[in-house]
Amino acid sequence: MGFDVKKLDELRKKYGEGHGGDLFDPKFRRVADKIFNKAGTRLAPYSGIPTFLTAPYREVDNDNPDFGDLQVAMIGVPMDLGVTNRPGSRFGPRALRTIERIGPYNHVLDCAPVQELRVADIGDVPFRSRYRLELSHEDIERRIGQIVDAGVVPLSVGGDHSITHPILKAVGKNRPVGMIHIDAHCDTGGAYDLTKFHHGGPFRNAVLDGVLDPSRVIQIGIRGSAEYLWEFSYESGMTIIHAEEVSGMGIPAVIEKAKKIVGDGPTYLSFDIDSLDPAFAPGTGTPEVGGLTTREVLEIVRGLKGLNLVGGDVVEVAPQYDSTTNTAHAGAQVLFEILSLMLFSPFVTNKGA
């Protein structure tokens, strides 16, 4: 087939003038209309005050909170007093906020979540002490409880994984929730060094507190030398998919299994950045070789479209071990994918959307 001069002339007439926001396909037009101004300009990704996913910032008072009409509140949890190895994930929220060029359009799920949801970055959990772990957990539970009580869905950025225990206490206080947990570690270990409040045990604590239903928990990407610590996962009835099993099962089977386990009940999604192989995400406190790839993780998360999500988190990004910012970039992308899922969650969209 030869060069089509007529086609070229048609393209010149349609696209030769105007700007990048002049789009004709309704699917793309609805996104462009929210991104480009009338002059054909969009916000420079490196300008302005950084927020999670460039969402609007909304200040919400700690004592008399007013969340307005928000559906989703993104919140930083800069606390890493529960780490067992390398510290530093207290800097995770700040690192994710500074990542640019995430979104606005999710081409797989066909949505622009920041523009299509009533969502805001409400800042960080206000901590009374930078030294006392149990007190910090109380502060987290209180702040997330305010969000939940207002009928808003919390999407948190840690911080170490111990933060998910107080989050689940708030999210699951009226009924135990299910959970999809993507991680290198099961995090169902017991107490040691005189405390049970560490990032290796939040989900044992949550089950024993009656806020997490282990029969509706699936843990994906598990690997490494700490397997002997995860007896509680098996004993309580959680489902485990080791990283070594993923290739043989195939991602579609992993997704199908996850959906079957959690069903249509209220479900929390917790993503630990160390689920990724350190080749993709070296900036974390407990890296484990042999992990998932970024493409595998994105495919798994996107495959959860339609689940009844009541909250989520991205944890364990420790940027000082991350010379390329790849880890924070991966974390911000997963945050974007989870926010995208919120647009399809019955729990979110049925609350006055």
C-alpha positions in Angstrom: 0.0 0.0 0.0 1.5 3.3 -1.1 1.8 6.6 0.8 -1.6 8.1 1.3 -1.5 11.8 0.4 -5.3 12.1 1.1 -4.9 10.7 4.6 -2.1 13.1 5.3 -4.2 16.1 4.1 -7.0 15.0 6.4 -4.6 14.7 9.4 -3.2 18.1 8.7 -6.7 19.7 8.6 -7.6 18.0 11.9 -4.4 18.1 13.9 -2.2 20.7 12.2 -3.3 23.6 14.3 -4.4 23.8 17.9 -2.7 22.3 20.9 -2.2 18.9 22.7 -5.5 19.2 24.5 -7.5 19.3 21.2 -8.7 15.7 21.2 -11.7 14.3 19.4 -12.2 10.8 20.9 -14.7 11.2 23.8 -12.7 8.8 25.9 -9.6 11.0 25.7 -11.6 14.3 25.5 -13.1 13.9 29.0 -9.6 13.6 30.5 -8.1 16.5 28.4 -10.9 18.8 29.4 -10.0 18.5 33.0 -6.2 18.8 32.5 -5.8 21.5 29.9 -6.9 25.1 30.4 -8.5 27.2 27.6 -5.1 28.4 26.4 -3.9 24.9 25.8 -1.6 24.7 28.8 -1.4 22.1 31.5 0.3 22.2 34.9 4.1 21.7 34.7 4.8 18.5 36.7 7.7 20.1 38.5 5.9 23.2 39.7 3.7 23.9 42.7 3.6 22.4 46.2 4.0 18.6 45.9 1.1 16.4 47.0 0.3 12.8 46.6 -0.5 12.2 42.9 -0.8 16.0 42.5 -4.2 15.8 44.2 -5.6 19.0 45.8 -4.4 19.6 49.4 -7.1 20.0 52.0 -6.3 21.0 55.6 -8.4 19.0 58.1 -8.2 20.0 61.7 -7.0 17.3 64.1 -9.5 18.0 66.8 -12.6 19.2 64.9 -12.2 17.5 61.5 -14.4 18.5 58.5 -13.8 16.3 55.5 -16.5 18.0 53.4 -17.7 15.9 50.5 -14.5 13.8 50.2 -14.8 10.2 49.0 -11.1 9.4 49.5 -8.5 11.0 51.8 -4.8 10.3 51.1 -2.7 10.7 54.2 0.9 10.4 55.1 2.1 8.3 58.1 5.7 9.2 58.6 6.6 6.7 61.3 9.2 3.9 61.3 9.7 3.1 65.0 8.6 -0.5 64.3 11.4 -1.6 61.9 13.5 -4.7 62.5 16.3 -3.8 60.1 17.1 -0.6 58.3 15.2 2.5 59.3 14.1 5.4 57.0 10.6 4.8 55.9 9.5 7.8 57.9 10.6 9.7 54.8 8.4 7.6 52.5 5.4 10.0 52.4 7.6 13.0 51.5 9.4 10.9 48.8 6.2 9.8 47.2 4.8 13.4 47.1 7.9 14.6 45.2 7.4 12.0 42.4 6.1 13.7 39.3 4.3 12.5 36.2 2.1 9.9 37.8 -1.3 9.9 35.9 -3.6 11.7 35.3 -4.9 8.9 33.0 -4.9 5.2 33.8 -5.1 3.7 30.3 -5.7 0.1 31.5 -8.6 1.0 33.8 -9.7 3.9 31.6 -10.0 6.5 34.3 -8.5 9.6 35.7 -9.0 9.0 39.4 -7.8 12.4 40.8 -10.2 14.2 38.5 -13.1 11.7 38.8 -13.1 11.1 42.5 -13.5 13.7 45.3 -10.1 13.1 46.7 -7.5 15.2 48.5 -4.1 14.9 50.2 -4.9 15.8 53.8 -1.3 15.9 55.0 0.2 13.7 57.6 -0.9 12.0 60.8 0.0 14.4 63.6 2.1 12.5 66.1 2.5 13.5 69.8 5.9 11.9 70.1 8.6 10.9 67.6 9.9 8.3 70.1 7.0 6.3 71.5 5.7 3.6 69.1 2.5 2.7 71.0 1.6 6.3 71.3 2.1 6.7 67.6 -0.2 3.8 66.9 -2.9 5.5 69.0 -2.4 8.7 67.0 -2.8 6.7 63.7 -5.9 4.9 64.9 -7.5 8.2 66.0 -6.8 10.0 62.8 -7.9 7.1 60.5 -10.9 6.7 62.8 -11.9 10.3 62.0 -11.7 9.6 58.3 -13.8 6.4 58.6 -16.4 7.9 60.8 -16.9 10.7 58.2 -17.7 8.0 55.6 -14.4 8.7 53.8 -12.0 6.0 52.6 -8.4 6.2 53.8 -5.5 5.7 51.5 -2.4 5.8 53.6 1.3 6.2 52.8 3.9 4.9 55.3 6.0 4.6 57.2 6.7 1.0 58.2 4.2 -1.8 58.0 3.3 -1.7 61.7 1.1 1.3 60.9 -1.5 -1.0 59.2 -2.5 -2.5 62.5 -3.9 0.7 63.9 -5.4 1.5 60.5 -7.2 -1.8 60.5 -8.5 -1.2 64.0 -10.2 1.9 62.7 -11.3 0.4 59.3 -12.5 -2.8 60.9 -14.0 -1.6 64.1 -17.6 -2.3 63.1 -16.9 -5.6 61.3 -13.8 -7.5 60.4 -12.5 -6.9 56.9 -10.8 -9.0 54.4 -7.4 -8.1 52.9 -5.2 -8.5 49.9 -1.7 -8.2 51.1 1.2 -7.9 48.6 4.5 -8.3 50.4 7.7 -10.3 50.7 6.8 -11.1 54.3 3.6 -12.3 55.9 4.0 -10.0 58.9 2.2 -12.3 61.3 5.1 -12.8 63.7 4.8 -12.7 67.4 6.3 -10.5 70.1 10.1 -10.1 70.5 12.4 -7.6 72.1 9.6 -7.0 74.6 6.9 -5.8 72.2 4.4 -7.2 69.7 4.1 -3.8 68.0 6.6 -4.1 65.2 6.4 -4.2 61.4 6.7 -8.0 61.4 3.5 -8.6 63.3 0.6 -6.2 62.4 -1.7 -8.8 60.9 -1.4 -11.3 63.7 -2.3 -8.4 66.0 -5.2 -7.3 63.7 -6.7 -10.9 63.6 -6.4 -11.3 67.4 -8.1 -7.9 67.8 -11.0 -9.1 65.7 -10.7 -6.5 63.0 -9.2 -8.7 60.3 -10.9 -11.9 59.0 -8.1 -14.4 58.3 -10.3 -16.6 56.1 -10.6 -13.6 53.7 -6.9 -12.7 53.6 -4.5 -13.6 50.8 -0.8 -12.8 51.0 1.0 -12.5 47.6 4.8 -12.5 46.9 6.0 -14.1 50.1 9.6 -15.3 50.1 12.9 -15.2 52.0 14.4 -16.7 55.1 11.7 -15.7 57.6 9.1 -18.3 56.5 9.4 -20.1 59.9 8.0 -17.0 61.6 4.7 -17.1 59.6 3.1 -20.1 61.3 0.2 -17.8 62.4 -0.8 -17.2 58.7 -1.3 -20.9 58.2 -2.9 -21.6 61.5 -5.4 -18.8 61.2 -6.5 -19.8 57.7 -4.8 -17.2 55.5 -4.0 -18.0 51.9 -0.3 -17.6 50.9 1.1 -17.3 47.4 4.8 -17.4 47.5 6.8 -15.4 44.9 8.2 -18.7 43.6 4.7 -19.8 42.7 3.6 -16.8 40.7 5.4 -17.6 37.4 3.9 -21.1 37.4 0.4 -20.0 38.3 0.4 -17.0 36.0 -0.9 -13.6 36.9 -4.6 -14.2 35.8 -4.7 -17.2 38.2 -3.3 -15.1 41.1 -5.9 -12.5 40.4 -8.7 -15.0 40.3 -7.6 -16.6 43.5 -7.4 -13.2 45.3 -10.9 -12.3 44.1 -12.3 -15.7 45.3 -10.7 -15.4 48.7 -12.0 -11.9 49.5 -15.3 -12.2 47.7 -17.6 -9.1 47.7 -17.2 -8.2 51.3 -15.3 -5.2 52.7 -11.7 -5.5 51.7 -8.5 -3.7 52.6 -5.5 -3.6 50.2 -2.0 -3.3 51.7 1.1 -3.0 49.5 4.6 -3.3 50.9 7.2 -2.0 48.4 9.5 -4.9 49.3 7.1 -7.2 47.5 9.1 -5.9 44.5 12.5 -7.4 43.7 15.2 -5.1 44.9 16.3 -4.7 41.3 13.1 -2.6 40.9 12.8 -1.2 44.5 16.1 -1.2 46.4 14.9 1.6 48.7 13.4 -0.4 51.5 14.4 -1.7 55.0 14.1 -5.4 54.4 14.9 -6.2 50.8 14.4 -9.8 49.6 15.8 -11.0 46.3 13.6 -13.0 43.9 10.6 -10.8 44.1 7.8 -9.6 41.8 8.5 -7.2 38.9 6.8 -3.9 38.6 4.8 -5.1 35.6 3.5 -8.2 37.6 2.5 -6.0 40.5 0.6 -3.5 38.3 -1.2 -6.3 36.5 -2.2 -7.9 39.8 -3.5 -4.6 41.3 -5.3 -3.6 38.1 -6.9 -7.0 38.1 -8.7 -6.2 41.4 -11.1 -3.8 39.7 -14.5 -4.0 41.1 -13.6 -5.3 44.6 -15.3 -3.7 47.6 -12.3 -1.7 48.8 -12.6 0.2 52.1 -9.1 1.4 52.4 -5.5 0.8 51.3 -1.9 1.7 51.9 1.6 1.8 50.4 4.4 1.2 53.0 8.1 0.7 53.6 9.6 3.1 51.0 12.9 4.2 52.5 14.3 6.7 50.0 17.8 7.1 51.4 18.6 3.6 50.1 17.2 4.6 46.7 19.8 6.4 44.6 17.7 6.5 41.5 14.3 7.3 43.1 13.0 4.2 41.4 11.5 2.8 44.6 9.5 6.0 45.4 8.4 6.1 41.7 7.1 2.5 41.9 5.4 3.3 45.2 3.7 6.4 43.7 2.5 4.4 40.7 1.0 1.7 42.9 -0.7 4.4 45.0 -2.2 5.7 41.7 -3.4 2.2 40.8 -5.1 1.7 44.2 -6.7 5.1 43.9 -7.9 4.1 40.5 -9.5 1.0 42.0 -11.4 3.2 44.4 -13.4 4.6 41.4 -14.8 1.1 40.9 -15.3 0.1 44.5 -19.0 -0.1 45.5 -18.1 1.1 49.0 -16.7 4.3 47.6 -19.0 5.1 44.7 -22.2 4.3 46.7 -21.4 7.1 49.2 -23.2 10.0 47.5 -21.1 9.9 44.3 
